[in-house]
Amino acid sequence: MKKIFTLISMAFVAMSVNAQTEKYLAIDDEGNLAPEFVNATQDESGNMIVTITGEHMTFKGVSSAIPTEIEAAEDNLSWTHETWPAENWGKAEWKQFNKNQKVWHWKDGVKTGNAEDQIVDFQFRAIWGTGNPVTGFVSEPVNTDGNFAGKYRPKYDGFYFDPATSTAAPARGEFFEFKSDVDGMLKIGFGIANGTNRYVYIVEKETVKTFGPADFKVEGYVQGCDNIDGTPMWIPSIKVNDDLTIGDIEFNQSYKDDMLTLVNQVSKVKFAWAVFDVKANVTYMIFTPTSQIAFRDYTFEPNATVANYTPSEVGPTAPGTPGESSGIKELKAIKNSNSTIYNLAGQKVNKAYKGIAVQNGKKFVLQ
């Protein structure tokens, strides 16, 4: 009876721990933006800011107005919201990600061109804002057929974020920030447009430290990578390159007409989730330096670590996010095994430990 009571008690503790997992969905599967984005207003600095405060995690999305072409300026003049009046700035906004937002295939593998023959396997609804993330703007002359057109436009060159040289994180444009009061593991659903220069940066804002390829994992879909039956291919481990582009230029596990073909993942649209560890009271930013980044959702698990995270081997086949990364699927006493055992804080323990433990990426109860 005592053993049964202990197991029931530990199951209650397990549910309590799992209940601490925080989730936020910015847009539903019908394409409706969360109220926070719909009701966001532009502040005096021209930023459209959304802030969400959970039990542990504070999330902020920033979308900034962009300066417009103006007359009466000079070359290489610094543009700030304080320097130029409101009429010289565009509108900051949040809008639906509209670049290949559906992961789909043709009915029976037959390409007809008819929309009704498209089968949507996964609907990655996401949002993005206005402006590439930059630390500032300078003006440059507008030339038409090599001649000065009498006006100036904003120039980003030299103000894009560069991990090797930048001493400050982006201050304008579109980016997302995350800050927790406890250590844990964060999973962010994001989308990036096609193009070979679509880097994904995860940056510690205070120290301006950029995560390297070994610091985070990526899983999800790459547009154009299909299974032999024509369905989109779920990739549990999308490569993070040294230059922080996402995808493998030599990836070749895609099928067209039953033939294995080469797909340049780097240049394709991505629908993916980045998973990484966060420390308490540190602000983390995610953005692409030369484009907007689409955002769908985040999941934060206190006291979890990416070292114990196991990506799903099978992706979703209906609207929604991938399978839960740490929900306790089964509670049982551990049997013989030589693998390292961790507690929920990521510390190594032995079999004398009592409580919820993690081994081989799975949670169980030691009693």
C-alpha positions as CSV (number, residue, x, y, z in Angstrom):
1,M,0.0,0.0,0.0
2,K,2.8,2.4,0.9
3,K,4.5,1.7,-2.5
4,I,1.2,2.5,-4.4
5,F,0.7,5.7,-2.4
6,T,4.3,6.7,-3.2
7,L,3.7,6.2,-6.9
8,I,0.4,8.1,-6.8
9,S,2.1,10.9,-4.9
10,M,5.0,11.1,-7.4
11,A,2.5,11.1,-10.2
12,F,0.9,14.2,-8.7
13,V,4.3,15.8,-8.4
14,A,5.0,15.0,-12.0
15,M,1.8,16.6,-13.2
16,S,2.7,19.7,-11.1
17,V,6.1,19.9,-12.7
18,N,4.6,19.5,-16.2
19,A,2.0,22.1,-15.4
20,Q,4.8,24.7,-15.0
21,T,5.5,24.4,-18.7
22,E,4.5,27.7,-20.4
23,K,3.1,27.9,-23.9
24,Y,2.1,30.8,-26.0
25,L,0.5,30.7,-29.5
26,A,0.6,33.9,-31.5
27,I,-1.7,32.8,-34.3
28,D,-4.2,30.0,-34.5
29,D,-4.6,27.5,-37.3
30,E,-7.3,29.6,-39.0
31,G,-4.9,32.5,-39.2
32,N,-6.3,34.6,-36.4
33,L,-3.7,36.7,-34.6
34,A,-3.6,36.6,-30.8
35,P,-5.4,39.7,-29.3
36,E,-2.1,41.1,-28.1
37,F,-1.0,41.5,-31.7
38,V,-4.3,42.7,-33.0
39,N,-4.6,45.4,-30.3
40,A,-1.0,46.5,-30.3
41,T,-0.5,50.2,-30.8
42,Q,2.5,52.2,-32.1
43,D,4.5,54.0,-29.4
44,E,6.2,57.4,-29.7
45,S,9.4,55.8,-31.0
46,G,7.5,54.2,-33.9
47,N,7.7,50.7,-32.4
48,M,4.7,48.3,-32.3
49,I,5.5,46.3,-29.2
50,V,3.7,43.2,-27.8
51,T,4.5,42.0,-24.3
52,I,3.3,38.8,-22.7
53,T,4.1,37.9,-19.1
54,G,3.8,34.2,-18.0
55,E,4.6,32.6,-14.7
56,H,8.3,32.6,-15.5
57,M,8.8,33.8,-19.0
58,T,8.4,37.4,-20.3
59,F,8.0,37.6,-24.1
60,K,8.3,40.7,-26.2
61,G,7.8,41.2,-30.0
62,V,9.1,44.4,-31.6
63,S,8.0,45.7,-35.1
64,S,9.4,49.1,-36.0
65,A,8.4,51.8,-38.5
66,I,10.9,52.4,-41.3
67,P,12.0,55.8,-42.4
68,T,10.6,56.8,-45.9
69,E,12.3,58.5,-48.7
70,I,12.6,62.3,-48.0
71,E,14.0,65.4,-49.5
72,A,16.2,68.0,-47.8
73,A,18.7,65.6,-46.4
74,E,22.3,64.8,-46.9
75,D,24.4,61.7,-47.6
76,N,25.2,59.4,-44.7
77,L,23.0,61.4,-42.3
78,S,21.9,59.4,-39.2
79,W,18.1,58.9,-39.1
80,T,16.4,58.5,-35.7
81,H,12.8,58.9,-34.7
82,E,13.8,61.9,-32.7
83,T,15.6,63.5,-35.6
84,W,12.9,63.2,-38.2
85,P,9.2,63.9,-37.6
86,A,6.5,61.2,-37.8
87,E,5.5,62.0,-41.4
88,N,9.0,60.8,-42.5
89,W,8.3,57.3,-41.1
90,G,6.3,54.4,-42.4
91,K,3.8,52.4,-40.4
92,A,4.9,49.7,-37.9
93,E,2.5,46.7,-38.0
94,W,2.1,43.0,-37.3
95,K,0.8,40.9,-40.2
96,Q,0.3,37.3,-41.2
97,F,3.3,35.4,-42.6
98,N,2.3,35.1,-46.3
99,K,5.2,33.3,-47.9
100,N,4.3,29.6,-48.6
101,Q,2.7,29.3,-45.2
102,K,1.2,25.8,-46.1
103,V,3.2,22.6,-46.1
104,W,1.3,20.5,-48.7
105,H,1.5,18.0,-51.4
106,W,-0.5,17.0,-54.5
107,K,-3.4,14.5,-54.3
108,D,-2.1,11.1,-55.3
109,G,1.2,12.8,-56.3
110,V,-0.4,14.2,-59.5
111,K,0.4,17.9,-60.1
112,T,-2.8,19.4,-61.6
113,G,-2.5,23.1,-60.7
114,N,-5.9,23.0,-59.1
115,A,-6.1,24.3,-55.5
116,E,-8.6,21.6,-54.6
117,D,-6.0,19.0,-55.3
118,Q,-3.6,20.4,-52.8
119,I,-3.5,18.4,-49.5
120,V,-2.4,20.5,-46.6
121,D,-0.2,18.3,-44.3
122,F,0.8,21.1,-41.9
123,Q,-0.4,24.6,-41.6
124,F,2.3,26.8,-40.2
125,R,0.4,30.0,-39.4
126,A,2.8,32.7,-38.2
127,I,3.2,36.4,-37.9
128,W,5.9,38.9,-38.8
129,G,6.3,42.6,-38.5
130,T,7.8,45.6,-40.4
131,G,11.5,46.3,-41.0
132,N,14.7,44.3,-40.9
133,P,16.4,44.3,-37.5
134,V,19.0,47.0,-37.4
135,T,20.9,49.1,-34.9
136,G,20.1,52.3,-36.9
137,F,19.7,54.0,-40.3
138,V,21.7,56.3,-42.4
139,S,20.6,58.2,-45.5
140,E,21.8,57.6,-49.0
141,P,20.9,59.5,-52.2
142,V,18.3,58.0,-54.6
143,N,19.7,57.7,-58.1
144,T,17.7,57.2,-61.3
145,D,19.6,56.1,-64.4
146,G,22.8,57.2,-62.6
147,N,21.5,60.7,-61.7
148,F,20.5,62.0,-58.3
149,A,16.7,62.0,-58.0
150,G,16.6,64.8,-55.4
151,K,15.7,62.7,-52.4
152,Y,17.3,60.3,-49.9
153,R,16.3,56.9,-48.6
154,P,17.2,54.8,-45.5
155,K,20.4,52.7,-45.8
156,Y,21.0,49.6,-43.7
157,D,24.5,48.9,-44.9
158,G,26.9,48.8,-41.9
159,F,24.0,48.6,-39.5
160,Y,23.0,45.0,-39.9
161,F,23.9,42.9,-36.9
162,D,27.2,41.0,-37.3
163,P,28.2,38.4,-34.7
164,A,31.9,39.2,-35.2
165,T,31.8,43.0,-35.1
166,S,28.5,44.3,-33.6
167,T,28.7,45.7,-30.1
168,A,25.0,46.2,-29.7
169,A,21.9,44.1,-30.5
170,P,19.3,45.4,-33.0
171,A,17.2,48.2,-31.7
172,R,14.8,48.6,-34.5
173,G,13.0,46.4,-37.0
174,E,11.4,43.1,-36.2
175,F,12.8,40.8,-33.5
176,F,11.5,38.8,-30.5
177,E,12.9,38.7,-26.9
178,F,12.6,36.1,-24.2
179,K,13.5,36.4,-20.5
180,S,12.8,34.0,-17.7
181,D,13.3,34.2,-13.9
182,V,14.5,30.6,-13.8
183,D,16.7,28.3,-15.9
184,G,15.1,26.1,-18.4
185,M,14.7,25.1,-22.0
186,L,13.0,27.2,-24.7
187,K,11.4,26.1,-27.9
188,I,10.5,28.7,-30.5
189,G,8.4,28.1,-33.6
190,F,9.7,30.3,-36.4
191,G,9.5,30.6,-40.2
192,I,12.0,32.2,-42.6
193,A,11.5,33.1,-46.3
194,N,13.5,31.6,-49.1
195,G,17.0,33.0,-49.9
196,T,20.5,31.9,-49.4
197,N,21.3,34.7,-46.9
198,R,18.6,33.8,-44.3
199,Y,20.6,33.5,-41.2
200,V,18.9,32.8,-37.9
201,Y,20.5,34.5,-34.9
202,I,19.9,33.7,-31.3
203,V,21.6,36.4,-29.2
204,E,22.2,37.1,-25.5
205,K,21.1,40.7,-25.6
206,E,23.1,42.0,-22.6
207,T,26.5,40.5,-23.6
208,V,25.8,40.6,-27.4
209,K,26.9,36.9,-27.5
210,T,25.6,35.0,-30.5
211,F,24.7,31.3,-30.2
212,G,26.8,29.0,-32.4
213,P,25.7,25.8,-34.2
214,A,26.4,23.6,-31.1
215,D,24.2,25.8,-28.9
216,F,20.8,25.1,-30.3
217,K,18.9,22.4,-32.2
218,V,16.4,22.9,-35.1
219,E,13.7,20.5,-36.2
220,G,10.8,21.0,-38.7
221,Y,10.1,21.2,-42.4
222,V,12.0,22.6,-45.4
223,Q,9.9,23.5,-48.4
224,G,10.6,21.1,-51.3
225,C,11.9,18.2,-49.2
226,D,9.4,15.5,-49.7
227,N,9.0,11.8,-48.9
228,I,8.7,9.3,-51.7
229,D,4.9,9.5,-51.4
230,G,5.0,13.2,-52.0
231,T,4.2,14.2,-48.4
232,P,6.4,16.9,-46.7
233,M,9.4,15.4,-45.0
234,W,9.7,16.0,-41.2
235,I,13.4,16.5,-40.4
236,P,14.2,15.9,-36.7
237,S,17.6,17.6,-37.0
238,I,18.0,20.4,-39.5
239,K,21.6,21.4,-39.8
240,V,22.8,24.7,-38.3
241,N,25.7,25.8,-40.4
242,D,28.8,27.7,-39.2
243,D,27.5,30.9,-40.7
244,L,24.2,30.3,-38.9
245,T,22.2,29.7,-42.0
246,I,19.7,26.8,-41.5
247,G,19.7,23.7,-43.7
248,D,22.1,21.5,-45.5
249,I,23.3,22.5,-48.9
250,E,24.1,18.8,-49.7
251,F,20.9,17.4,-48.4
252,N,19.6,14.8,-50.8
253,Q,16.8,12.9,-49.1
254,S,14.0,14.2,-51.3
255,Y,11.9,12.4,-53.9
256,K,10.4,13.6,-57.1
257,D,8.6,11.0,-59.3
258,D,10.1,8.2,-57.1
259,M,13.6,9.5,-57.9
260,L,16.0,10.7,-55.2
261,T,16.9,14.4,-55.9
262,L,19.2,17.0,-54.5
263,V,17.6,19.8,-52.5
264,N,19.4,22.9,-51.4
265,Q,17.8,23.4,-48.0
266,V,19.6,26.6,-47.3
267,S,17.7,28.6,-50.0
268,K,14.3,27.2,-49.1
269,V,11.5,28.4,-46.8
270,K,11.7,26.8,-43.3
271,F,8.9,26.0,-40.9
272,A,10.8,25.0,-37.8
273,W,11.4,25.1,-34.1
274,A,14.7,26.2,-32.4
275,V,15.4,24.5,-29.0
276,F,18.0,25.8,-26.6
277,D,18.8,26.4,-22.9
278,V,18.1,29.7,-21.2
279,K,19.5,31.1,-18.0
280,A,17.6,33.0,-15.4
281,N,17.4,36.8,-15.9
282,V,19.2,36.8,-19.3
283,T,17.4,38.3,-22.3
284,Y,17.5,36.2,-25.5
285,M,16.7,37.6,-29.0
286,I,15.8,35.7,-32.1
287,F,15.9,37.4,-35.5
288,T,17.3,37.2,-39.0
289,P,19.6,40.1,-39.9
290,T,18.5,40.6,-43.5
291,S,14.8,39.8,-43.4
292,Q,11.9,39.5,-41.1
293,I,11.4,36.3,-39.1
294,A,8.0,34.7,-38.7
295,F,6.9,33.7,-35.2
296,R,4.3,31.1,-34.3
297,D,4.7,29.9,-30.7
298,Y,7.0,29.2,-27.8
299,T,7.2,26.5,-25.1
300,F,9.2,27.1,-22.0
301,E,10.1,24.2,-19.6
302,P,11.6,25.3,-16.3
303,N,14.6,23.2,-15.2
304,A,14.7,21.2,-18.4
305,T,17.9,21.2,-20.6
306,V,18.4,20.7,-24.3
307,A,20.9,17.9,-23.5
308,N,18.0,15.7,-22.4
309,Y,15.7,16.8,-25.3
310,T,14.8,14.2,-27.9
311,P,13.3,15.6,-31.1
312,S,10.2,13.9,-32.5
313,E,10.9,11.4,-35.2
314,V,7.6,12.0,-36.9
315,G,6.3,15.5,-37.5
316,P,2.7,16.7,-37.3
317,T,0.3,15.7,-40.0
318,A,-2.4,18.2,-38.9
319,P,-2.3,21.8,-37.6
320,G,-0.4,22.1,-34.4
321,T,3.1,21.9,-33.0
322,P,5.4,18.9,-32.7
323,G,4.9,16.3,-30.0
324,E,5.5,17.5,-26.4
325,S,9.2,17.3,-25.6
326,S,8.9,16.5,-21.9
327,G,5.4,15.5,-21.0
328,I,5.5,12.4,-18.7
329,K,4.0,9.7,-20.9
330,E,4.5,6.9,-18.4
331,L,5.4,6.5,-14.8
332,K,7.3,3.4,-13.8
333,A,10.1,2.2,-11.6
334,I,13.4,2.1,-13.3
335,K,14.9,-1.3,-14.1
336,N,18.5,-2.2,-15.0
337,S,20.3,0.3,-17.1
338,N,23.8,1.8,-17.2
339,S,22.8,5.1,-18.8
340,T,23.4,8.3,-16.9
341,I,20.4,9.5,-14.8
342,Y,19.6,13.2,-14.2
343,N,17.1,15.0,-11.9
344,L,14.9,17.7,-13.3
345,A,17.6,20.3,-12.6
346,G,19.9,18.4,-15.0
347,Q,22.2,17.1,-12.2
348,K,23.6,13.6,-12.3
349,V,22.0,11.3,-9.7
350,N,22.2,7.6,-9.0
351,K,19.6,4.9,-8.5
352,A,19.4,5.8,-4.8
353,Y,17.8,9.1,-5.7
354,K,14.1,9.4,-4.9
355,G,11.8,11.3,-7.2
356,I,11.3,12.2,-10.9
357,A,14.4,11.5,-13.0
358,V,15.4,11.6,-16.6
359,Q,17.3,8.8,-18.5
360,N,17.8,8.5,-22.3
361,G,15.5,11.5,-22.7
362,K,12.6,9.9,-20.9
363,K,11.1,10.7,-17.5
364,F,10.3,8.2,-14.8
365,V,9.9,7.8,-11.1
366,L,12.7,6.4,-8.8
367,Q,11.3,5.1,-5.6
